[in-house]
């Protein structure tokens, strides 16, 4: 109640001290300030267009600059009216602390969004995996990032959480290494199986033949000899290349007598 009375008393004193000349000066200052702010913001927009900043980051920086300019204008007008600028600064600081406490989670997401936009671990259109979610980046917002999953679900991930987790970007490089393990039976001809895999790889339109191709026995398992295939493909062809090679090698194994073992359980019944 006392603070309200003091504020009213201060406002009354300010109004009674104003005269026609001071009012005209204040109006001129406000008009000139608004014109200057508008001109400065146009210059800022031109600078952003030349530097090709991230669009969302540009909006954030523009808002901060506009707020700072308006704050300078308000303090200037307050000083002309006889209000101490220190009181306005103290009030703004108090309101800022209260706002930050009320919006703690949102501010954390905003900070995460700024961090993501400045470090750029991914861009719109990249396929990423983060926070246990895989999908194509549809939008990088200030509060959250939208991912479209393979089955066309849109998931909104908070930027604060996203910026603190490991992010796997499958679209960062132009090519990806494809790794497939083909298990065959111990009674099969390993050299023949490797030759079949090599033949299918050479026929595949998705495999980059100018990069190193590895086809080697990788492991001697409990019921199979595991043959490892490593080759390279364009990132856009990764899924198609994997499915195609699995199909073609399986068909070729069936036609040429190479068996793929599976878990079996032998039951022996004893008659007593």
N, C-alpha and C positions, 0 to 999 in steps of 0.2 A: 504494500500500500504506500509506504514511504517512497519507494523508488518511482512509483507511478506519479506521485505528487511532485517529486523533484523533476521528473521528465516533463510534466505539464508546465511547471513553473519555468523551466529552461526554454521550452518552446514559446511560452508567452513572452518572455524577455526578448527572444530572437525576433518575434513578429513585431513587437513594439519598436524595436530599434531600426527596422527596415524603413527606407524611404523610397521615393519614386526612382531616384537615380540608382540605388542599390538593386532594386527590383529589376530595372531595365538591364543593369550589368549582369545580373544572374541569368535573365532570359537569354541575353546575347551569348553568354558563356555556354549555356546548355545547348543552344542551337549550333554554335561553332563546334562544341565538343562532339555532338552527334554527327556533324558533317565530317569532322576529322576521323572519327571512328569508322564511318562508312568508307572513307577513302583508304584508310590503313588496311581494312579488311579486304578491299579489292586488291591491294598490293600483295597481301598475304596469299590470296587465292591464286594470283598469277605466279608467285614463287612456287607454290605447291604444284601447279600444272607443269612447270618447267623441270622440277626435281623428280616427278613421278613417285611421290610417296604413296603408301598404302591409303586407300580411300577412307577407311574408318579412322585410321590414325590422323589423317588430315582434319577430319571433323572434330576430333577430340582436341587437337592442338589449336584449331581455329576458335573453338568454344572457350578454351583457357585464355587465349589472347584477347578475345572480345570481353570476357569477364574482367580481366585486368584493366582494360581501357575504361570500361564503365565504372569500375571501382575508383580509378583515378579521377574521373569526371565527378562522381558523387562526393568524394572527399574535397575536391576543389570548390564545388558549390557550397558544401557545408562550411568550409573555411570562410567563404565570402559572406555567409549568413551569420557567422559568429559562433558556429558550433565547433568545439575543439576536435580536430581530426583524430586525436588520440582516443577519444571516447568511441568514435566509429570503429576504429581498428580493434579496440578491446571488445566491442559488441560483435564484430565480425568473427573474431577469434573464438568467442564463447559459442556463437551459433555454429561455427565450424566444428568444434569439439563435440557438441551435442549431435550434430548431423552425422559425424563420423561414427559415433557410438551406436546410433540408431541404424545406420546403414553399413555396419561392419562387414557383413557377408557380401553385400553388393559391391562395396569398395574393393574387397579382395578379388572379386571376379573382374572388376574394371582394371585393377592392377595386373591381373593375369592376362587380360585381353591386350593391354598395352605391351606387355612382355612378349606375347605371342606375335603381335604385329611388328615389333621391333626386331626380334630374332628370326622370324619367318621360318620355323621348322617345317611348315607346309603351306601350300597355297590352295585356293579354291580349285577343285577338280582333282586334287591328289587323293589317292587311296591310302588311308592311314589306319593304324591300330593303336589305341590308347584307352586306358581305364577299362580294359576288358571288352572294348567295343571296336569293331572293324567297320569301316564305311568310307564313302567318298565325301570329301569336304564340300558342302554346299554353300555355306556362308560362315564368315568369321565376324561375329558381332562384338559389341563392347562388353556384353555380359556373358554370352555363351557362344559356342561354336556348334553349328548344325551339321550332322553327319547323316548321309543317306546309306543305309545298309544294302547288302546285295539283294535282300528280299523286299526292298523298297519301303523300309520303315525309316522315318526321320527321327533321329535322336539328338536332343539338345544337351550338350555337355558343358557344365559351368567352366568358365575360363580359369577360375582360381584352382579348381581340381585338375584341369587339363595341363596347366603350366607346371604343376608339381609332379606330374607322372612321366614315365618313360613313353616317348612317342616313336612309333616305327612308321616311317614314311616309305611305302612301297613304290612310290612314283618319283622319288627324288632323282634316280638315275635312269638313263635311256634303256639300259639292258639289265636283265636279271639272270642269275644262275639257277637253272632248274636241276633239282636233285631227286632221283627216283631210285628206289631199291627194288630189284626183281629177285624174289626167292625161287630157287629151283631145287628139285630133289637131288639127293646124294647119288642116285643111280643115273642121273642125266649127264650128258656130255657138256662140261662147263665151257670148253672152247666153242662148241657149236652154239650154245646159248649166247655167249658174248658176240659171236659173229652175227647172229640174228638181230640182236639189239643194235649193233653197229649198222647193219643194213637198214633198219627202220629209221635210225637217226639220220642217215645220209639221204633217205627219201623224204624226210619231213620238211615241209616248206617253212616251218616255224623256227627251226634250229639254225643258228648262225654258224655256218660251216667254216668261217675264217677264224673262229675262236677255238681255244683248246677244248677237246672233248675227252672225258675220262670214262672208261668202261673197265672196271677192275673187280676182282673178288674182294668184297668188303668184310665179310664175316662168315665164319663157319658156325651156324646156329645148331640148336638141338635137333632140328628136323629138316634144315634147309641150308643150301649154300647161297649166300646173299651176294648178288652182283650189283654194284653201285654204278649208276649213270649220272654223270654231271656234264651239262652242256649249257649253252647260253642262248637266250631268246630276247626279243624285244619285250619291253614291259607290258605293252598292250596285248601281246600274244601269249603271255605266260600261262594262263588257265587253259587256253585252247591247245597249246603245245603239250602240256602235261596230260590232258585227257586223250589227245590224239595218240601220243606215244604209248600210253597204257593200253589203249585198245589195239593198236597195230601189233605191238609186241605180244599181247595175249593171243591174238588170232594166229600169229606166226608160230608161237610156241605150240598151240594146239595142232596146227597142220604138220609140224615137223617133229612131234613126239617129245617135246620138252614139257615136263609136268611141273605144276606149281603146288607144292605140298600144303596141306591144311592139317589143323589139329585133329588127331584121331584118338579114340579110346578103345583099347583092346580089352574085352571082357572074357575071362577064362572061367568056365563052369566045370567044377569037379564033381563027378558022380561017385558018391561013396555008399 
